[in-house]
Amino acid sequence: MRVGLHALGIGDGARPEVIRAVAQAAEAHGFSRLWAGEHVVLVDAPASRYPYSDDGRIAVPADADWLDPLLALSFAAAVTREIGLATGVLLLPEHNPVVVAKQAATLDVLSAGRLTLGVGIGWSADEFAALGVPFTARGRRTEEYLAAMRTLWRDDVATFEGDFTRFHGVRVNPKPVRERGIPVVMGGNGAVALRRAAKIADGWYGFNLSVAEAAECVSALVEHGLAEHHANPNRAVEQPVVAVALTDATPEDLPELARVGVTEIVVVGAPPATPDEAGRWVAGLARRWLGSTGPCL
């Protein structure tokens, strides 16, 4: 069972000295991946319900610093050597897919192939409105954008014709490090999101779930064919990623979660404000979740 850490890019976790301390400590103590999420804008009085909390409200204050995840992970890549990097999640339909393909491949090259691109369809109508992107059909837009990005990563001279994006005879370089491209995991806990993850993604990232809910979601992924994932030549990895951030998990739950098919537990937290405190905070998480008593250098 891998253990990732979702702690970069927000509040004190947006400060460069804290990012450096958290990233280096996480790598030293054996965490598998650093995760960073995205919101381009937040609003004081959102019209949309946040789908990952019981009260429908996001816990992050609207005036908090929130870094772009690809840029934040680029900084983390520069101060580490081996730890994986993942967006959790980038809101793909809010972006131009040609630009995202270029940015993601750039980060993948600069990090020597360490990137996993977590994507989601988004939930905030206010955010889509601010960006001038239609809120409707964002699921179909996400699926098409992903197909277009894979075309750009695969083909030296790429052509794509869709309802939302089209290009003809273009070259987008650099290419990702891995021959099959960058692994893409799909976020979202609902039935449609799970079906989408199983059918077109390299895995799934579930967020703010109980242990029982996570097991139910993994069962649904299997029913939708995630286990046959490796036979699809469009997939970037042979074995799918099944990563979950849980609300009630303890280290004692890890064997059972592994048994039902979870491949990575993602610990979510907000780091302290100073580098020394942040390093000790990561060490404490490592002792709890990994049994680590010191840096694994």
C-alpha positions as protocol buffer text, in pm:
chain_id: "A"
residue {
  index: 1
  type: MET
  ca { x: 0 y: 0 z: 0 }
}
residue {
  index: 2
  type: ARG
  ca { x: 138 y: 337 z: -103 }
}
residue {
  index: 3
  type: VAL
  ca { x: 80 y: 644 z: 112 }
}
residue {
  index: 4
  type: GLY
  ca { x: 62 y: 984 z: -54 }
}
residue {
  index: 5
  type: LEU
  ca { x: 43 y: 1331 z: 96 }
}
residue {
  index: 6
  type: HIS
  ca { x: -201 y: 1601 z: -14 }
}
residue {
  index: 7
  type: ALA
  ca { x: -68 y: 1912 z: 158 }
}
residue {
  index: 8
  type: LEU
  ca { x: 74 y: 2154 z: -97 }
}
residue {
  index: 9
  type: GLY
  ca { x: -55 y: 2473 z: -249 }
}
residue {
  index: 10
  type: ILE
  ca { x: -307 y: 2621 z: -3 }
}
residue {
  index: 11
  type: GLY
  ca { x: -257 y: 2868 z: 282 }
}
residue {
  index: 12
  type: ASP
  ca { x: 74 y: 2809 z: 458 }
}
residue {
  index: 13
  type: GLY
  ca { x: 125 y: 2520 z: 215 }
}
residue {
  index: 14
  type: ALA
  ca { x: 150 y: 2780 z: -64 }
}
residue {
  index: 15
  type: ARG
  ca { x: 467 y: 2936 z: 80 }
}
residue {
  index: 16
  type: PRO
  ca { x: 783 y: 2831 z: -107 }
}
residue {
  index: 17
  type: GLU
  ca { x: 985 y: 2758 z: 205 }
}
residue {
  index: 18
  type: VAL
  ca { x: 705 y: 2535 z: 339 }
}
residue {
  index: 19
  type: ILE
  ca { x: 664 y: 2357 z: 5 }
}
residue {
  index: 20
  type: ARG
  ca { x: 1035 y: 2283 z: 4 }
}
residue {
  index: 21
  type: ALA
  ca { x: 1029 y: 2152 z: 362 }
}
residue {
  index: 22
  type: VAL
  ca { x: 717 y: 1937 z: 311 }
}
residue {
  index: 23
  type: ALA
  ca { x: 834 y: 1795 z: -23 }
}
residue {
  index: 24
  type: GLN
  ca { x: 1181 y: 1706 z: 98 }
}
residue {
  index: 25
  type: ALA
  ca { x: 1056 y: 1558 z: 425 }
}
residue {
  index: 26
  type: ALA
  ca { x: 787 y: 1356 z: 245 }
}
residue {
  index: 27
  type: GLU
  ca { x: 1046 y: 1212 z: 10 }
}
residue {
  index: 28
  type: ALA
  ca { x: 1290 y: 1138 z: 293 }
}
residue {
  index: 29
  type: HIS
  ca { x: 1026 y: 957 z: 498 }
}
residue {
  index: 30
  type: GLY
  ca { x: 892 y: 741 z: 218 }
}
residue {
  index: 31
  type: PHE
  ca { x: 566 y: 899 z: 102 }
}
residue {
  index: 32
  type: SER
  ca { x: 483 y: 784 z: -250 }
}
residue {
  index: 33
  type: ARG
  ca { x: 337 y: 1101 z: -403 }
}
residue {
  index: 34
  type: LEU
  ca { x: 279 y: 1469 z: -339 }
}
residue {
  index: 35
  type: TRP
  ca { x: -72 y: 1578 z: -436 }
}
residue {
  index: 36
  type: ALA
  ca { x: -195 y: 1932 z: -508 }
}
residue {
  index: 37
  type: GLY
  ca { x: -547 y: 2039 z: -601 }
}
residue {
  index: 38
  type: GLU
  ca { x: -690 y: 2328 z: -798 }
}
residue {
  index: 39
  type: HIS
  ca { x: -936 y: 2611 z: -793 }
}
residue {
  index: 40
  type: VAL
  ca { x: -870 y: 2904 z: -1023 }
}
residue {
  index: 41
  type: VAL
  ca { x: -1119 y: 3122 z: -835 }
}
residue {
  index: 42
  type: LEU
  ca { x: -1327 y: 3100 z: -519 }
}
residue {
  index: 43
  type: VAL
  ca { x: -1620 y: 3323 z: -427 }
}
residue {
  index: 44
  type: ASP
  ca { x: -1750 y: 3445 z: -94 }
}
residue {
  index: 45
  type: ALA
  ca { x: -2108 y: 3324 z: -149 }
}
residue {
  index: 46
  type: PRO
  ca { x: -2095 y: 3023 z: -386 }
}
residue {
  index: 47
  type: ALA
  ca { x: -2404 y: 2929 z: -582 }
}
residue {
  index: 48
  type: SER
  ca { x: -2295 y: 2567 z: -615 }
}
residue {
  index: 49
  type: ARG
  ca { x: -2291 y: 2303 z: -344 }
}
residue {
  index: 50
  type: TYR
  ca { x: -1950 y: 2157 z: -262 }
}
residue {
  index: 51
  type: PRO
  ca { x: -1993 y: 1781 z: -317 }
}
residue {
  index: 52
  type: TYR
  ca { x: -1724 y: 1656 z: -78 }
}
residue {
  index: 53
  type: SER
  ca { x: -1864 y: 1768 z: 259 }
}
residue {
  index: 54
  type: ASP
  ca { x: -2184 y: 1701 z: 449 }
}
residue {
  index: 55
  type: ASP
  ca { x: -2273 y: 2070 z: 477 }
}
residue {
  index: 56
  type: GLY
  ca { x: -2202 y: 2146 z: 109 }
}
residue {
  index: 57
  type: ARG
  ca { x: -1932 y: 2403 z: 185 }
}
residue {
  index: 58
  type: ILE
  ca { x: -1564 y: 2392 z: 102 }
}
residue {
  index: 59
  type: ALA
  ca { x: -1337 y: 2422 z: 405 }
}
residue {
  index: 60
  type: VAL
  ca { x: -1086 y: 2652 z: 234 }
}
residue {
  index: 61
  type: PRO
  ca { x: -1161 y: 3024 z: 290 }
}
residue {
  index: 62
  type: ALA
  ca { x: -1228 y: 3218 z: -28 }
}
residue {
  index: 63
  type: ASP
  ca { x: -942 y: 3458 z: 47 }
}
residue {
  index: 64
  type: ALA
  ca { x: -678 y: 3187 z: 104 }
}
residue {
  index: 65
  type: ASP
  ca { x: -374 y: 3162 z: -120 }
}
residue {
  index: 66
  type: TRP
  ca { x: -424 y: 2870 z: -362 }
}
residue {
  index: 67
  type: LEU
  ca { x: -142 y: 2800 z: -607 }
}
residue {
  index: 68
  type: ASP
  ca { x: -176 y: 2664 z: -956 }
}
residue {
  index: 69
  type: PRO
  ca { x: -105 y: 2290 z: -903 }
}
residue {
  index: 70
  type: LEU
  ca { x: 121 y: 2236 z: -1205 }
}
residue {
  index: 71
  type: LEU
  ca { x: 338 y: 2532 z: -1107 }
}
residue {
  index: 72
  type: ALA
  ca { x: 344 y: 2428 z: -740 }
}
residue {
  index: 73
  type: LEU
  ca { x: 442 y: 2074 z: -834 }
}
residue {
  index: 74
  type: SER
  ca { x: 713 y: 2208 z: -1065 }
}
residue {
  index: 75
  type: PHE
  ca { x: 866 y: 2382 z: -764 }
}
residue {
  index: 76
  type: ALA
  ca { x: 835 y: 2059 z: -562 }
}
residue {
  index: 77
  type: ALA
  ca { x: 996 y: 1863 z: -845 }
}
residue {
  index: 78
  type: ALA
  ca { x: 1296 y: 2095 z: -842 }
}
residue {
  index: 79
  type: VAL
  ca { x: 1369 y: 2032 z: -474 }
}
residue {
  index: 80
  type: THR
  ca { x: 1318 y: 1651 z: -481 }
}
residue {
  index: 81
  type: ARG
  ca { x: 1451 y: 1359 z: -680 }
}
residue {
  index: 82
  type: GLU
  ca { x: 1221 y: 1058 z: -668 }
}
residue {
  index: 83
  type: ILE
  ca { x: 886 y: 1121 z: -503 }
}
residue {
  index: 84
  type: GLY
  ca { x: 583 y: 1111 z: -734 }
}
residue {
  index: 85
  type: LEU
  ca { x: 382 y: 1423 z: -818 }
}
residue {
  index: 86
  type: ALA
  ca { x: 7 y: 1434 z: -876 }
}
residue {
  index: 87
  type: THR
  ca { x: -265 y: 1690 z: -935 }
}
residue {
  index: 88
  type: GLY
  ca { x: -560 y: 1609 z: -715 }
}
residue {
  index: 89
  type: VAL
  ca { x: -738 y: 1734 z: -911 }
}
residue {
  index: 90
  type: LEU
  ca { x: -689 y: 1972 z: -1204 }
}
residue {
  index: 91
  type: LEU
  ca { x: -1026 y: 2089 z: -1336 }
}
residue {
  index: 92
  type: LEU
  ca { x: -972 y: 1994 z: -1696 }
}
residue {
  index: 93
  type: PRO
  ca { x: -1279 y: 2144 z: -1869 }
}
residue {
  index: 94
  type: GLU
  ca { x: -1181 y: 2489 z: -1740 }
}
residue {
  index: 95
  type: HIS
  ca { x: -861 y: 2483 z: -1948 }
}
residue {
  index: 96
  type: ASN
  ca { x: -746 y: 2470 z: -2308 }
}
residue {
  index: 97
  type: PRO
  ca { x: -645 y: 2104 z: -2356 }
}
residue {
  index: 98
  type: VAL
  ca { x: -358 y: 2186 z: -2592 }
}
residue {
  index: 99
  type: VAL
  ca { x: -205 y: 2412 z: -2328 }
}
residue {
  index: 100
  type: VAL
  ca { x: -260 y: 2155 z: -2050 }
}
residue {
  index: 101
  type: ALA
  ca { x: -99 y: 1884 z: -2265 }
}
residue {
  index: 102
  type: LYS
  ca { x: 205 y: 2108 z: -2313 }
}
residue {
  index: 103
  type: GLN
  ca { x: 228 y: 2208 z: -1946 }
}
residue {
  index: 104
  type: ALA
  ca { x: 183 y: 1854 z: -1815 }
}
residue {
  index: 105
  type: ALA
  ca { x: 442 y: 1711 z: -2054 }
}
residue {
  index: 106
  type: THR
  ca { x: 683 y: 1987 z: -1955 }
}
residue {
  index: 107
  type: LEU
  ca { x: 646 y: 1901 z: -1586 }
}
residue {
  index: 108
  type: ASP
  ca { x: 676 y: 1530 z: -1665 }
}
residue {
  index: 109
  type: VAL
  ca { x: 1005 y: 1590 z: -1848 }
}
residue {
  index: 110
  type: LEU
  ca { x: 1144 y: 1822 z: -1580 }
}
residue {
  index: 111
  type: SER
  ca { x: 1059 y: 1569 z: -1309 }
}
residue {
  index: 112
  type: ALA
  ca { x: 1198 y: 1271 z: -1504 }
}
residue {
  index: 113
  type: GLY
  ca { x: 859 y: 1107 z: -1552 }
}
residue {
  index: 114
  type: ARG
  ca { x: 716 y: 1150 z: -1203 }
}
residue {
  index: 115
  type: LEU
  ca { x: 382 y: 1312 z: -1292 }
}
residue {
  index: 116
  type: THR
  ca { x: 36 y: 1162 z: -1250 }
}
residue {
  index: 117
  type: LEU
  ca { x: -233 y: 1394 z: -1382 }
}
residue {
  index: 118
  type: GLY
  ca { x: -546 y: 1383 z: -1171 }
}
residue {
  index: 119
  type: VAL
  ca { x: -839 y: 1553 z: -1343 }
}
residue {
  index: 120
  type: GLY
  ca { x: -1199 y: 1632 z: -1256 }
}
residue {
  index: 121
  type: ILE
  ca { x: -1499 y: 1794 z: -1419 }
}
residue {
  index: 122
  type: GLY
  ca { x: -1547 y: 2066 z: -1155 }
}
residue {
  index: 123
  type: TRP
  ca { x: -1844 y: 2157 z: -936 }
}
residue {
  index: 124
  type: SER
  ca { x: -1847 y: 2539 z: -910 }
}
residue {
  index: 125
  type: ALA
  ca { x: -2073 y: 2718 z: -1157 }
}
residue {
  index: 126
  type: ASP
  ca { x: -1926 y: 3047 z: -1032 }
}
residue {
  index: 127
  type: GLU
  ca { x: -1577 y: 2938 z: -1132 }
}
residue {
  index: 128
  type: PHE
  ca { x: -1683 y: 2831 z: -1481 }
}
residue {
  index: 129
  type: ALA
  ca { x: -1866 y: 3162 z: -1527 }
}
residue {
  index: 130
  type: ALA
  ca { x: -1557 y: 3360 z: -1426 }
}
residue {
  index: 131
  type: LEU
  ca { x: -1352 y: 3169 z: -1682 }
}
residue {
  index: 132
  type: GLY
  ca { x: -1609 y: 3204 z: -1959 }
}
residue {
  index: 133
  type: VAL
  ca { x: -1655 y: 2826 z: -1993 }
}
residue {
  index: 134
  type: PRO
  ca { x: -2002 y: 2667 z: -2011 }
}
residue {
  index: 135
  type: PHE
  ca { x: -2091 y: 2474 z: -1695 }
}
residue {
  index: 136
  type: THR
  ca { x: -2316 y: 2237 z: -1889 }
}
residue {
  index: 137
  type: ALA
  ca { x: -2166 y: 1937 z: -2072 }
}
residue {
  index: 138
  type: ARG
  ca { x: -1846 y: 1966 z: -1869 }
}
residue {
  index: 139
  type: GLY
  ca { x: -1831 y: 1587 z: -1838 }
}
residue {
  index: 140
  type: ARG
  ca { x: -1834 y: 1539 z: -2215 }
}
residue {
  index: 141
  type: ARG
  ca { x: -1586 y: 1824 z: -2249 }
}
residue {
  index: 142
  type: THR
  ca { x: -1352 y: 1650 z: -2003 }
}
residue {
  index: 143
  type: GLU
  ca { x: -1367 y: 1321 z: -2191 }
}
residue {
  index: 144
  type: GLU
  ca { x: -1298 y: 1490 z: -2523 }
}
residue {
  index: 145
  type: TYR
  ca { x: -1016 y: 1701 z: -2383 }
}
residue {
  index: 146
  type: LEU
  ca { x: -848 y: 1391 z: -2242 }
}
residue {
  index: 147
  type: ALA
  ca { x: -869 y: 1217 z: -2580 }
}
residue {
  index: 148
  type: ALA
  ca { x: -720 y: 1525 z: -2747 }
}
residue {
  index: 149
  type: MET
  ca { x: -435 y: 1545 z: -2495 }
}
residue {
  index: 150
  type: ARG
  ca { x: -349 y: 1179 z: -2542 }
}
residue {
  index: 151
  type: THR
  ca { x: -338 y: 1240 z: -2917 }
}
residue {
  index: 152
  type: LEU
  ca { x: -92 y: 1526 z: -2865 }
}
residue {
  index: 153
  type: TRP
  ca { x: 125 y: 1318 z: -2632 }
}
residue {
  index: 154
  type: ARG
  ca { x: 128 y: 1024 z: -2875 }
}
residue {
  index: 155
  type: ASP
  ca { x: 156 y: 1170 z: -3226 }
}
residue {
  index: 156
  type: ASP
  ca { x: 447 y: 1367 z: -3365 }
}
residue {
  index: 157
  type: VAL
  ca { x: 206 y: 1547 z: -3597 }
}
residue {
  index: 158
  type: ALA
  ca { x: -136 y: 1552 z: -3431 }
}
residue {
  index: 159
  type: THR
  ca { x: -485 y: 1601 z: -3567 }
}
residue {
  index: 160
  type: PHE
  ca { x: -807 y: 1593 z: -3365 }
}
residue {
  index: 161
  type: GLU
  ca { x: -1164 y: 1685 z: -3449 }
}
residue {
  index: 162
  type: GLY
  ca { x: -1419 y: 1713 z: -3170 }
}
residue {
  index: 163
  type: ASP
  ca { x: -1720 y: 1910 z: -3054 }
}
residue {
  index: 164
  type: PHE
  ca { x: -1518 y: 2126 z: -2813 }
}
residue {
  index: 165
  type: THR
  ca { x: -1165 y: 2128 z: -2954 }
}
residue {
  index: 166
  type: ARG
  ca { x: -1002 y: 2068 z: -3289 }
}
residue {
  index: 167
  type: PHE
  ca { x: -656 y: 2102 z: -3440 }
}
residue {
  index: 168
  type: HIS
  ca { x: -487 y: 1979 z: -3756 }
}
residue {
  index: 169
  type: GLY
  ca { x: -126 y: 1888 z: -3826 }
}
residue {
  index: 170
  type: VAL
  ca { x: 23 y: 2041 z: -3512 }
}
residue {
  index: 171
  type: ARG
  ca { x: 340 y: 1953 z: -3326 }
}
residue {
  index: 172
  type: VAL
  ca { x: 336 y: 1986 z: -2946 }
}
residue {
  index: 173
  type: ASN
  ca { x: 665 y: 1908 z: -2775 }
}
residue {
  index: 174
  type: PRO
  ca { x: 812 y: 1792 z: -2547 }
}
residue {
  index: 175
  type: LYS
  ca { x: 653 y: 1450 z: -2532 }
}
residue {
  index: 176
  type: PRO
  ca { x: 603 y: 1279 z: -2193 }
}
residue {
  index: 177
  type: VAL
  ca { x: 882 y: 1060 z: -2064 }
}
residue {
  index: 178
  type: ARG
  ca { x: 682 y: 736 z: -2077 }
}
residue {
  index: 179
  type: GLU
  ca { x: 602 y: 596 z: -2419 }
}
residue {
  index: 180
  type: ARG
  ca { x: 230 y: 565 z: -2342 }
}
residue {
  index: 181
  type: GLY
  ca { x: 205 y: 916 z: -2204 }
}
residue {
  index: 182
  type: ILE
  ca { x: 120 y: 1056 z: -1862 }
}
residue {
  index: 183
  type: PRO
  ca { x: -103 y: 848 z: -1632 }
}
residue {
  index: 184
  type: VAL
  ca { x: -439 y: 1021 z: -1587 }
}
residue {
  index: 185
  type: VAL
  ca { x: -660 y: 949 z: -1286 }
}
residue {
  index: 186
  type: MET
  ca { x: -1018 y: 1070 z: -1269 }
}
residue {
  index: 187
  type: GLY
  ca { x: -1161 y: 1238 z: -961 }
}
residue {
  index: 188
  type: GLY
  ca { x: -1520 y: 1231 z: -840 }
}
residue {
  index: 189
  type: ASN
  ca { x: -1716 y: 1003 z: -608 }
}
residue {
  index: 190
  type: GLY
  ca { x: -2045 y: 975 z: -796 }
}
residue {
  index: 191
  type: ALA
  ca { x: -2167 y: 692 z: -1015 }
}
residue {
  index: 192
  type: VAL
  ca { x: -2096 y: 872 z: -1343 }
}
residue {
  index: 193
  type: ALA
  ca { x: -1746 y: 972 z: -1228 }
}
residue {
  index: 194
  type: LEU
  ca { x: -1666 y: 613 z: -1130 }
}
residue {
  index: 195
  type: ARG
  ca { x: -1785 y: 483 z: -1466 }
}
residue {
  index: 196
  type: ARG
  ca { x: -1576 y: 747 z: -1644 }
}
residue {
  index: 197
  type: ALA
  ca { x: -1268 y: 659 z: -1439 }
}
residue {
  index: 198
  type: ALA
  ca { x: -1303 y: 289 z: -1519 }
}
residue {
  index: 199
  type: LYS
  ca { x: -1363 y: 340 z: -1889 }
}
residue {
  index: 200
  type: ILE
  ca { x: -1121 y: 611 z: -1996 }
}
residue {
  index: 201
  type: ALA
  ca { x: -871 y: 688 z: -1716 }
}
residue {
  index: 202
  type: ASP
  ca { x: -565 y: 521 z: -1569 }
}
residue {
  index: 203
  type: GLY
  ca { x: -731 y: 512 z: -1230 }
}
residue {
  index: 204
  type: TRP
  ca { x: -937 y: 703 z: -979 }
}
residue {
  index: 205
  type: TYR
  ca { x: -886 y: 952 z: -696 }
}
residue {
  index: 206
  type: GLY
  ca { x: -1163 y: 946 z: -437 }
}
residue {
  index: 207
  type: PHE
  ca { x: -1185 y: 1234 z: -192 }
}
residue {
  index: 208
  type: ASN
  ca { x: -1333 y: 1276 z: 158 }
}
residue {
  index: 209
  type: LEU
  ca { x: -1478 y: 926 z: 177 }
}
residue {
  index: 210
  type: SER
  ca { x: -1527 y: 690 z: 469 }
}
residue {
  index: 211
  type: VAL
  ca { x: -1355 y: 352 z: 460 }
}
residue {
  index: 212
  type: ALA
  ca { x: -1688 y: 184 z: 387 }
}
residue {
  index: 213
  type: GLU
  ca { x: -1771 y: 431 z: 108 }
}
residue {
  index: 214
  type: ALA
  ca { x: -1428 y: 380 z: -48 }
}
residue {
  index: 215
  type: ALA
  ca { x: -1481 y: 3 z: -56 }
}
residue {
  index: 216
  type: GLU
  ca { x: -1818 y: 52 z: -228 }
}
residue {
  index: 217
  type: CYS
  ca { x: -1661 y: 281 z: -487 }
}
residue {
  index: 218
  type: VAL
  ca { x: -1382 y: 37 z: -563 }
}
residue {
  index: 219
  type: SER
  ca { x: -1640 y: -237 z: -609 }
}
residue {
  index: 220
  type: ALA
  ca { x: -1822 y: -15 z: -859 }
}
residue {
  index: 221
  type: LEU
  ca { x: -1496 y: 53 z: -1044 }
}
residue {
  index: 222
  type: VAL
  ca { x: -1440 y: -321 z: -1079 }
}
residue {
  index: 223
  type: GLU
  ca { x: -1794 y: -370 z: -1206 }
}
residue {
  index: 224
  type: HIS
  ca { x: -1731 y: -101 z: -1467 }
}
residue {
  index: 225
  type: GLY
  ca { x: -1422 y: -283 z: -1593 }
}
residue {
  index: 226
  type: LEU
  ca { x: -1127 y: -115 z: -1423 }
}
residue {
  index: 227
  type: ALA
  ca { x: -964 y: -454 z: -1369 }
}
residue {
  index: 228
  type: GLU
  ca { x: -943 y: -505 z: -1748 }
}
residue {
  index: 229
  type: HIS
  ca { x: -769 y: -168 z: -1777 }
}
residue {
  index: 230
  type: HIS
  ca { x: -425 y: -310 z: -1868 }
}
residue {
  index: 231
  type: ALA
  ca { x: -551 y: -455 z: -2197 }
}
residue {
  index: 232
  type: ASN
  ca { x: -626 y: -107 z: -2338 }
}
residue {
  index: 233
  type: PRO
  ca { x: -327 y: 27 z: -2537 }
}
residue {
  index: 234
  type: ASN
  ca { x: -441 y: 385 z: -2471 }
}
residue {
  index: 235
  type: ARG
  ca { x: -367 y: 350 z: -2099 }
}
residue {
  index: 236
  type: ALA
  ca { x: -38 y: 485 z: -1967 }
}
residue {
  index: 237
  type: VAL
  ca { x: 12 y: 224 z: -1693 }
}
residue {
  index: 238
  type: GLU
  ca { x: -51 y: -150 z: -1684 }
}
residue {
  index: 239
  type: GLN
  ca { x: -206 y: -151 z: -1338 }
}
residue {
  index: 240
  type: PRO
  ca { x: -462 y: 118 z: -1250 }
}
residue {
  index: 241
  type: VAL
  ca { x: -413 y: 366 z: -968 }
}
residue {
  index: 242
  type: VAL
  ca { x: -686 y: 355 z: -702 }
}
residue {
  index: 243
  type: ALA
  ca { x: -607 y: 639 z: -462 }
}
residue {
  index: 244
  type: VAL
  ca { x: -838 y: 756 z: -184 }
}
residue {
  index: 245
  type: ALA
  ca { x: -836 y: 1036 z: 72 }
}
residue {
  index: 246
  type: LEU
  ca { x: -1041 y: 912 z: 368 }
}
residue {
  index: 247
  type: THR
  ca { x: -1220 y: 1081 z: 654 }
}
residue {
  index: 248
  type: ASP
  ca { x: -1206 y: 800 z: 911 }
}
residue {
  index: 249
  type: ALA
  ca { x: -916 y: 573 z: 819 }
}
residue {
  index: 250
  type: THR
  ca { x: -649 y: 454 z: 1059 }
}
residue {
  index: 251
  type: PRO
  ca { x: -329 y: 266 z: 979 }
}
residue {
  index: 252
  type: GLU
  ca { x: -505 y: -49 z: 1097 }
}
residue {
  index: 253
  type: ASP
  ca { x: -741 y: -17 z: 798 }
}
residue {
  index: 254
  type: LEU
  ca { x: -463 y: -40 z: 539 }
}
residue {
  index: 255
  type: PRO
  ca { x: -459 y: -421 z: 496 }
}
residue {
  index: 256
  type: GLU
  ca { x: -833 y: -435 z: 435 }
}
residue {
  index: 257
  type: LEU
  ca { x: -822 y: -140 z: 198 }
}
residue {
  index: 258
  type: ALA
  ca { x: -544 y: -312 z: 4 }
}
residue {
  index: 259
  type: ARG
  ca { x: -752 y: -630 z: -7 }
}
residue {
  index: 260
  type: VAL
  ca { x: -1047 y: -453 z: -170 }
}
residue {
  index: 261
  type: GLY
  ca { x: -822 y: -292 z: -433 }
}
residue {
  index: 262
  type: VAL
  ca { x: -704 y: 45 z: -300 }
}
residue {
  index: 263
  type: THR
  ca { x: -345 y: 107 z: -412 }
}
residue {
  index: 264
  type: GLU
  ca { x: -275 y: 437 z: -236 }
}
residue {
  index: 265
  type: ILE
  ca { x: -403 y: 613 z: 74 }
}
residue {
  index: 266
  type: VAL
  ca { x: -370 y: 989 z: 46 }
}
residue {
  index: 267
  type: VAL
  ca { x: -323 y: 1173 z: 376 }
}
residue {
  index: 268
  type: VAL
  ca { x: -476 y: 1521 z: 357 }
}
residue {
  index: 269
  type: GLY
  ca { x: -359 y: 1799 z: 585 }
}
residue {
  index: 270
  type: ALA
  ca { x: -251 y: 2158 z: 621 }
}
residue {
  index: 271
  type: PRO
  ca { x: 116 y: 2204 z: 710 }
}
residue {
  index: 272
  type: PRO
  ca { x: 239 y: 2444 z: 980 }
}
residue {
  index: 273
  type: ALA
  ca { x: 365 y: 2788 z: 887 }
}
residue {
  index: 274
  type: THR
  ca { x: 740 y: 2744 z: 928 }
}
residue {
  index: 275
  type: PRO
  ca { x: 977 y: 2503 z: 752 }
}
residue {
  index: 276
  type: ASP
  ca { x: 1102 y: 2343 z: 1076 }
}
residue {
  index: 277
  type: GLU
  ca { x: 751 y: 2284 z: 1202 }
}
residue {
  index: 278
  type: ALA
  ca { x: 642 y: 2155 z: 861 }
}
residue {
  index: 279
  type: GLY
  ca { x: 925 y: 1904 z: 852 }
}
residue {
  index: 280
  type: ARG
  ca { x: 838 y: 1775 z: 1199 }
}
residue {
  index: 281
  type: TRP
  ca { x: 471 y: 1758 z: 1098 }
}
residue {
  index: 282
  type: VAL
  ca { x: 554 y: 1537 z: 799 }
}
residue {
  index: 283
  type: ALA
  ca { x: 774 y: 1318 z: 1021 }
}
residue {
  index: 284
  type: GLY
  ca { x: 481 y: 1271 z: 1260 }
}
residue {
  index: 285
  type: LEU
  ca { x: 253 y: 1168 z: 975 }
}
residue {
  index: 286
  type: ALA
  ca { x: 518 y: 924 z: 855 }
}
residue {
  index: 287
  type: ARG
  ca { x: 546 y: 765 z: 1199 }
}
residue {
  index: 288
  type: ARG
  ca { x: 171 y: 714 z: 1205 }
}
residue {
  index: 289
  type: TRP
  ca { x: 108 y: 597 z: 849 }
}
residue {
  index: 290
  type: LEU
  ca { x: 439 y: 446 z: 741 }
}
residue {
  index: 291
  type: GLY
  ca { x: 602 y: 343 z: 1066 }
}
residue {
  index: 292
  type: SER
  ca { x: 895 y: 566 z: 969 }
}
residue {
  index: 293
  type: THR
  ca { x: 1121 y: 671 z: 1257 }
}
residue {
  index: 294
  type: GLY
  ca { x: 1364 y: 880 z: 1059 }
}
residue {
  index: 295
  type: PRO
  ca { x: 1461 y: 1002 z: 714 }
}
residue {
  index: 296
  type: CYS
  ca { x: 1508 y: 728 z: 454 }
}
residue {
  index: 297
  type: LEU
  ca { x: 1798 y: 897 z: 278 }
}
